[in-house]
Amino acid sequence: MSFVFYILAALTVAGGLAAMLLKNTVHCALALTVAFAGLALLFLNLDAQFAGFAQILVYIGAVAILVVFAILLTRGSETPRDGVFSRTWLVGLVIAAGVFAVLGWAVIGSVRVLPHETAVPTVTVLQIGNALVSRYVLPLEIVAVLLTAAMIGAVIVAMHEKEGQK
C-alpha cells in the first residue's frame, strides 16, 4: 500500500471521528463532508472512477450540502455553551471501535473465501453513463424529483417554524 493511501485513510477516519465527536452540528456536517471526500479519493486511488465520481456528485454534491442547508434552515447551528465535544463521546468511541472490529473481522475472514485472481471488469464509465441516460432514465428522473420534493419540504418546514416564532 502506498503512502497516498495512508494519507487518504487518515483523512477519512479523522473526518468520521470529527463528525462523531464534535458538538456543533454544522461542524459535524462539514466533518462528514471531509469523510465523504476522503472516501471518494480512496475510490479514485483504487481506480474505481465511477464510484469515486458518484461519491463526489451524490454524497458531497447533494447529501452533505442538503444536510448543511437543513441544519442552517432549522436553527441547528447555534454554538454550544458547554464545550466543543459531546459528553457522550466515550460511548460513541466504544461503539465505533466495536463496529470497526466487527467489520475488520469480516474482511479478514472473507480473504480465505474469495478467489485470489479475479477477472478485470469490462464495464466502463461511458457504458454506465449511456445506460443511465437510455435504459435507466426513468428511475434517474424519479430520484431527481424525489430529492427536489425533499428539499422543498425542508424549506417549507423551516419557513413554518420561523413564522411561528414571530
MONORGI-V169675 format. One record per residue. N is the residue number from 0. BURIAL is b if it has 16 or more other ideal C-beta (glycine too) atoms within 10 Angstrom, else e. Layout:
# MONORGI-V169675
<<N;BURIAL> <N;BURIAL>>
This chain:
# MONORGI-V169675
<<0;e> <1;e> <2;e> <3;e> <4;e> <5;e> <6;e> <7;b> <8;b> <9;e> <10;b> <11;b> <12;e> <13;e> <14;b> <15;b> <16;b> <17;b> <18;b> <19;b> <20;b> <21;b> <22;b> <23;b> <24;b> <25;b> <26;b> <27;b> <28;b> <29;b> <30;b> <31;b> <32;b> <33;b> <34;b> <35;b> <36;b> <37;b> <38;b> <39;b> <40;b> <41;b> <42;b> <43;b> <44;b> <45;e> <46;e> <47;b> <48;e> <49;e> <50;b> <51;b> <52;e> <53;b> <54;b> <55;b> <56;e> <57;e> <58;b> <59;b> <60;e> <61;e> <62;e> <63;b> <64;e> <65;e> <66;b> <67;b> <68;e> <69;b> <70;b> <71;e> <72;b> <73;e> <74;e> <75;e> <76;e> <77;e> <78;e> <79;e> <80;e> <81;e> <82;e> <83;e> <84;e> <85;b> <86;e> <87;e> <88;e> <89;e> <90;e> <91;e> <92;e> <93;e> <94;e> <95;e> <96;e> <97;e> <98;e> <99;e> <100;e> <101;e> <102;e> <103;e> <104;e> <105;e> <106;e> <107;e> <108;e> <109;e> <110;e> <111;e> <112;e> <113;e> <114;e> <115;e> <116;e> <117;e> <118;e> <119;e> <120;e> <121;e> <122;e> <123;e> <124;e> <125;e> <126;e> <127;e> <128;e> <129;e> <130;e> <131;e> <132;e> <133;e> <134;e> <135;e> <136;e> <137;e> <138;e> <139;e> <140;e> <141;e> <142;e> <143;e> <144;e> <145;e> <146;e> <147;e> <148;e> <149;e> <150;e> <151;e> <152;e> <153;e> <154;e> <155;e> <156;e> <157;b> <158;e> <159;e> <160;e> <161;e> <162;e> <163;e> <164;e> <165;e>>
